[in-house]
């Protein structure tokens, strides 16, 4: 009889373990979900530009904290020194602003963006990119050009949207509007700069030749009359896609 009772007790114990197994899985799932939410929160808190976050995390963080113009933080300025911001008297740090922005990619995912621009266009850019975000307008990448060692070709090849970079116009000694933070390049790989000289077509970035045919349809393409084009023109910017002697489809400047 004692042995029989022992078997019954062991059987009941086994049933209790089986009953508890689903609860453990549920707890693990809950913990996993919490970890994802915490990760998004941390990404937003430190504004890790280029990272993807959920709409729920953005709502919790507060949209008003996601479209911001501020003086350039010391940590950001250290990234820029010797790259997009060389030693020069032609531009002062105080003339520039650091923007925190959100954007969608073509897959419909939310990404954190950042940009340095002239203080005179900072508020306009915050408004423009906020409206582009509301329209789910796709932008593939938006990080400082310093992530590419301020190399414009490499940044464009990565389809990186950017603004400030102290440099001259290619092939000249004239300072670019980017040197003052007064020009923005949007999705540059798919909206290249094109110029024909002596029958030869020059394209920047050099990998963008397939996107010089503007009669074709493709993702990230800027077109005359689309929401990106309209918003920039409404705020007093000029579009390089309307230039006569060359076409710079990515480029909006004041």
N, C-alpha and C positions, 0 to 999 in steps of 0.2 A: 504493500500500500504506500509506503513512503516513496518508493521509486516511482510509482504512478503519479503521486502528487508532484514530485519533482519535474516530471515530463510536462504536466499541465502548466506548472509555473513557467518553465522554459518556453513553452509554446506561446503563452500569453505575452512574455517578454519580447519574443520575436515579432508578434503582431504589433506591439507598441512601437517597435523600431521601424517597421514598415509604414505605420501610420504617420510617423514623424518625418519620413523622408521627403514628401512633397513640400512640407513647411520649410525645410532647410533650403530646398531649391528656390522657393519663393523668396526667402530672405536673401539668398545670394543674388538673385536677380535684382531685388530692391537695392542692395548695396552697390551692385554694378551700375545701376541707373543713377544712383546718388553720386558715384564717382565721376561719371560723365558730366553731370550737372556741375559738380565742383570744379572740374577741369575747365569747362567753359567760363565759369565765374572767374577763375584765376587768369585765364587768357584775356578776358575783358578788363580785369583790374590792372594788369600790367600792360595792356594794349599791345598784344603780340601781333603786329601787322602781318598780314598774309595768311593767318590762321582762320579756320572756319569755325563758326559758332551757331548754335541753334536760335531760332526765333524766340523760343521761350526764355533763353538766357539773356537775350537782348532786352526783352520786355522787363525781365527782373532787374537788369542792370540800369535800365532807363534810357530810352531813345535820346533824351536831351543830353546825355553824357556821351553819345556816340557821334554827334556832329558838332565838333567843338574847334574853335580857333583860339590858340593861346601862344604866349611867348615861348620861344624854343627852350625846352628843358635842358639842363646841363648834360644829362645823359645822352640826349639826342644830338646835341651840339658836338659832343665828343666823337660821335659816329661820323659827323660831317667834316670835321677839321682835317685838312690835308687831302680831302677828296672833293666833294662838291663845293666846299668852302675853303679855298686855299688862303694863304696869307696875302691879303690885298686891302687897299684902302678904298676900293671902288664900291664896296657894299658893306654895310654894317649889320651885325647880328640883329640889332633892334629894328631894322627895316623889314625883317622877315617874321613869319608866323608858322607855327606847327599846327597842322590840321589832323584831327582824328575823324575818320569817315567810315561809313559802312558801304558795301556794294555787293551786288549779286554777281555770280559768274553765270555762264551759259547753262550750267546744270541746275540753276535755281538755288544754289547754296549761298548762304551769307558769309562774307569774309570781312575781316577787319582791314581797313586801309589807313594809310598815312601819307602826308604830303607837306612839303615846305614851300611857301609861296610868299609873295610880297604882301605886306600888311594892308595895302590899299585894295587888294582883291580878295582878301581872306574871307570876309563875310559873304561876298558874292559866290565864291566857290563852295562854301558850306551850304548855301541855299541851293545851288545847282546840283550838287551831289546828293543832297537830301531828296530833291525831286526826282533825280535819276533812280535813286533807291526805291522810292515809292512806285515808280513805273517798272521796277524789276529790270532796268536797263543793264545788260551784261557788260561787266568789266572784269577781265581775267585776273589782273594783279595790280596792286597799288601799294608799293613800298618805296622807301627812299632810294634814289639812284646810287646812294653810297653802298647799298647791298651789292652793287656791281662795280665797286671801286670807282664810281662816277664815270664809268665807261658807257657812253651813250649807245654805241652799237650793241653792246651786250644787253643793256637794259631793254632796248627795242626788240631784240631777238626774243627776249623772254616775255614780250608783250606786256611790259610793265608801264603803267600809267604814272607819269611823274610831272614835276613842275620845275623847281629850282635846281640849277646846276651852273656854276660859274664857268663859262666856256665861251669861245668865239664861234661864230658861224663857220661851218666847215669850209675850208679852202680860202678863208679870209682872216683878217685881223680884227674884224668888227665883232663886238660883243653881242652875243645872242640875247634875245628877250628873256631867255631862261636865266641869264646871269643876274637879272633883276627880280627873278621870280614872278615875271609878268606873262608867262606863257605856259600852257598845259598841253601835254601830248597824251592823247587818249588811245588805248589799244593800238600802239604804234606798229606792231608787226602786221596787222591786217589793214592798216591805214598809213601806208608808207609815204615817204617823201620821194617824189619822182621829178627828174629833170632831164630833158633831152638836149644834148650839146653835140653839134657836128654829126648828127644822125645816130648818136649813141645814147642809150637810156641809162641814166645813173639812178640807182635805187638805194634807199636807206630805210630800214636795215637791208643788208645785201641779200638776206634770206627771204625777202618779201616780194620777189618777182611775181609769184602766182597771184598776188593780190593787187597788182597794178591795173588789171582789167576790171574796171569799175562797173561793167555791165553784168558781171557775175554776182550771184548771191552767196554770201558766206557769213558765218558768225562773226560778231564784233566789228562789222563794217559800219562806218559812219556815212550817212547819206544826206544829201541836201534836203532839208525839211523834216528830218527825223527829230525826235525829242532832244537828243544831245545837241544837235546843230541849232535847234530853235532856242534852247535855254541859254546857250553861250551867247548867241547873237542878241537875245533879249537883255542880257547884262552888259552889252557894249563890247563884246569880244569880236575879233575878226577871225575868219576861218581860212587856214592855209589851202584848203581845197578849192577856194575861189580865186587863188592867185593866177596871174596871167602867164608868167614866164616859167613857173614851176608849179607843182602841186604838192602840198604838204597836208595830206588828208587827216593826219593825226592831230594837227596843230591849231590851237586857239590862243590868241594873244591880245593884249591891250597895249 
